[in-house]
Amino acid sequence: MNIAIIGCGYVGCAVAKYWQEKNNFVVTATTTTPARISELETVSQNVIVTKGNDYEGLKAALTNQDVVLLTVSAKGGDYETAYLQTAKTLVSILPEISTIQQVIYTGSYSVYGNRNGAVVDEETIVNPSNPNSIIMRQTEEVLLSAATENLRVCILRLGGIYGPGRELIKIFKRVAGTTRPGTGDDIANWIHLDDIVGVIDLAREDNWQGIYNVVDDAHLINREFFAQLFAKHNLPSISWDASQESNRPYNVWVSNQKIKDAGYELIHPQMIF
């Protein structure tokens, strides 16, 4: 099987390595950074330096592929270029390449917006609450518009990503002992890298179509999350100032039942602190 990974960063590299080791697929990886070529050559057979809005560069990466995995990230916070423009370019190319059977995209649960802790699933109408999450939703819509009888499009709405090299303590150590606005009752939705790789591979194997939430079972409120994290590493916990409104743009309890119903069993159902 030939697979193109568009935007081969933290998640893409892990998936490429898995597919090389477990399935012996022919992987083409793209990057916008020439300095990463040697790194990506260790996990893929082909490396192409291109930007998501570069029609010819992206077309070269997509030619003769069976599956496309879109795992871009917004360098410098430019979500529109990284996500939306890449999706639009990709969709404009797809009709020219008949070999592609599936597009898998790693998005974000942020598209649900702020529901004050209410449970959401894939049938919940989204309500993105800030400019970046609006772009993430628009990216989903562009990609889903490309689905046909011969081309399936799978949207994976990921929780917060952590794992080797991106451990929780590395992400949050700087806020130990600080005071944060709110009560800490906002719900944390996270997913370990191992499970992202596992879900992506099952989505490919079973040719998933449509939207799937990818989060673990923990669903801790942030007060509990930070208390456990910093206790594990003998650091002072966070204090909460209820007189100030929380500045988090989304607060939802994300259901992962759909991936379980589809046959996925979480490797890390609870958080690794």
Buried (B, 14 or more C-beta within 10 A) or exposed (E): EBBBBBBBBBBBBBBBBBBBEEBEBBBBBBBBEEEBEEBBEEBBEBBBBBBBBBEEBBBBBBBEBBBBBBBBBBEEEEBBBBBBBBBBBBBBBBEEBEEBBBBBBBBBBBBBBBBEEEEBBBEBEBBBBEEBBBBBBBBBEBBBEBBEEEBBBBBBBBBBBBBEEEBBBEEBEEBBEEEBBBBBBBBBBBBBBBBBBBBBBBBBEEEBBEBBBBBBEBBBBBBBBBBBBBEEEEBEBBEBEEEEEBEBBBBBBBBBEBBEEEEBEBEBEEBBB
